[in-house]
Amino acid sequence: MQGGNSLRRAAVTGRLHPRGTLRTCPGCGRSMIARHYSYDVALDVDYCGVCDAYWFDADQLEVLQIIAERRLG
């Protein structure tokens, strides 16, 4: 897990800054919007309104996994 310590710290402290750039949807090619995903951590993910799909960066998936593991105990 690359950057694991900083990702764990982000998940625990609730700080993960959004990428700040828009991405093109891999499914339909339209522009995606950044949508707030979690209240536990400041996490914005890419959302395509055309495909009704969320797309996560690799580090975002790792943060969500850490959050889920913490909830399950």
N, C-alpha and C positions, 0 to 999 in steps of 0.2 A: 504494500500500500504506500504509494508515493505521497509524501507530505502528511503522513498519518497523524503525527502529533499535532500539527496545526489544524487538521480537520477535526480531531477529537476536541481540541480546545474550542473550536468554533461551535461544535455541537453542544458542548457543556456550557459555554458562556453565552450562547445565543447570538454570536456574531459571525456572519458570513456575508461578505459584500457581494452584490450582484455583479455580473460581468460588465454591464453597462452598454452592451451592444445588442442589436437585433440580429436574429438569425433567420435564415430561409428554411421553411419546413421541408424536411427530407421526403415527406409523403406527397405534397401537392405543389411545392415550389413557391408558395405565398409567404409573405412576411409573417413572422410570429411575434407575439407580444410577451413582455415579461409579466408574469402574474405571481402575486404573493401566494406561496404554497403552504407555509407553516407558521403558526404563531409561536411555536417553541423556539424557533431560531429564525433570524431574519433571512429567509430563503426565498428568492425569486427564481422561478423556473420559466422556460420558454413554453408558450401555449399557442396552438394553432386553432383558431376558431372555425376554420373550414373543415379540418379533419377531426376536430374536438379531441385533440391529443396533446399530452404533455411530453416534453422532451427534456431529459436531465443530462447535465454534464456529468462526467465520471465522478468528480469530487462531490457533487450534489447527491448522487446515489449513495456514496459512502457516508455522508453526513446523515442522510435519512436512515441508513442501516444502523448507525450508532444511536440515533434517537429511538428507533424501534427496540433495540437491544436494551436500552435504559428503561423503557416503559415496561418491558416484559420482566425485567429484573434479572 
